[in-house]
Amino acid sequence: MTTSSPAPSHDPSQATRELTITRGQTVDLPGGRKLYFSGHSHKDVTPEMGPSPLMIGGTFTKPGAPPESFSVNVHLEHSKIFTVSDEDFELIDYDYNLSLIHISEPTRPY
């Protein structure tokens, strides 16, 4: 018999840490992890495809591992949760003019 784990879900009651990251900035996260934000944009879509997702890119580095590039599409009309290298983040806000994102991540021991 094969079983599968449920998809990770965001628990709003779980304590979170908020971060504001500007384009080109690297932030140090607990446990020696690093998140580099290279920028964001909107995907060009046709009206039939629905709202344009926000694309967020950068690199994520775990201790002792090389940086791992990522590009995620955040469909804001459905969820602000996105996953990078098995780590969940929530987009709180973003600003094109300042090229920044404001995110939160669950706090947990590392």
C-alpha positions as CSV (number, residue, x, y, z in Angstrom):
1,M,0.0,0.0,0.0
2,T,1.4,3.4,-1.0
3,T,0.7,6.4,1.1
4,S,1.5,10.0,0.4
5,S,2.1,13.0,2.7
6,P,-0.4,15.8,2.5
7,A,0.8,19.0,0.7
8,P,2.3,21.5,3.1
9,S,-0.2,24.1,4.3
10,H,0.3,27.4,6.0
11,D,-1.0,27.5,9.6
12,P,-2.0,31.1,10.3
13,S,-1.7,30.4,14.1
14,Q,1.9,29.4,13.7
15,A,4.4,32.1,14.8
16,T,6.1,33.8,11.8
17,R,9.0,36.1,11.2
18,E,8.6,39.0,8.8
19,L,11.3,40.1,6.3
20,T,11.5,43.0,3.8
21,I,14.0,42.3,1.1
22,T,15.0,44.7,-1.7
23,R,16.2,43.5,-5.1
24,G,19.9,42.5,-5.0
25,Q,19.8,41.9,-1.2
26,T,20.6,38.6,0.6
27,V,19.1,38.0,4.0
28,D,20.4,35.6,6.6
29,L,17.7,33.2,7.9
30,P,17.9,31.1,11.0
31,G,19.9,27.8,10.8
32,G,22.5,29.3,8.4
33,R,20.1,29.6,5.5
34,K,20.3,32.5,3.0
35,L,17.7,34.0,0.7
36,Y,18.8,36.2,-2.2
37,F,16.1,38.2,-4.0
38,S,17.0,39.0,-7.6
39,G,13.6,40.6,-8.5
40,H,10.0,40.2,-9.5
41,S,7.8,40.7,-12.5
42,H,4.4,39.8,-13.9
43,K,4.0,37.1,-16.5
44,D,2.6,38.3,-19.8
45,V,-0.7,36.4,-20.2
46,T,-3.7,36.6,-22.5
47,P,-7.1,37.5,-21.0
48,E,-8.3,33.9,-21.4
49,M,-5.5,32.8,-19.1
50,G,-6.8,34.9,-16.2
51,P,-4.8,37.1,-13.9
52,S,-1.1,37.4,-14.3
53,P,1.0,35.7,-11.6
54,L,3.7,37.5,-9.8
55,M,7.1,35.9,-10.6
56,I,9.7,36.0,-7.8
57,G,13.3,35.0,-8.4
58,G,16.5,34.6,-6.6
59,T,18.6,31.9,-4.9
60,F,18.2,30.0,-1.7
61,T,21.2,28.5,0.1
62,K,21.1,25.8,2.8
63,P,24.2,25.4,5.1
64,G,26.9,23.5,3.4
65,A,25.1,23.5,0.0
66,P,25.6,25.5,-3.1
67,P,23.0,28.3,-3.9
68,E,19.9,27.0,-5.6
69,S,18.3,29.3,-8.1
70,F,14.5,29.6,-8.0
71,S,11.7,31.3,-9.9
72,V,8.2,30.9,-8.5
73,N,4.9,32.1,-9.8
74,V,2.6,33.4,-7.1
75,H,-1.1,33.4,-8.1
76,L,-2.2,36.2,-5.8
77,E,-5.9,35.5,-6.4
78,H,-5.5,32.0,-5.0
79,S,-2.7,32.1,-2.4
80,K,0.2,34.1,-1.3
81,I,2.1,31.1,-0.1
82,F,5.1,30.0,-2.2
83,T,7.7,27.3,-1.7
84,V,11.4,27.5,-2.3
85,S,13.6,24.5,-1.7
86,D,11.0,22.8,0.5
87,E,10.7,26.0,2.6
88,D,7.3,27.8,2.7
89,F,7.1,31.6,2.6
90,E,4.1,33.9,2.5
91,L,4.1,37.1,0.4
92,I,2.7,39.9,2.6
93,D,3.2,42.7,0.1
94,Y,5.4,43.8,-2.8
95,D,6.3,47.2,-4.4
96,Y,7.5,47.5,-8.0
97,N,8.8,51.0,-7.5
98,L,11.0,50.0,-4.7
99,S,11.7,46.5,-6.1
100,L,11.0,44.8,-2.8
101,I,9.1,42.0,-1.3
102,H,7.7,41.7,2.3
103,I,7.5,38.1,3.3
104,S,7.0,35.9,6.3
105,E,8.2,32.5,7.1
106,P,7.2,30.1,9.9
107,T,9.5,30.2,12.9
108,R,10.8,26.8,14.0
109,P,14.0,25.5,15.6
110,Y,16.9,24.7,13.3
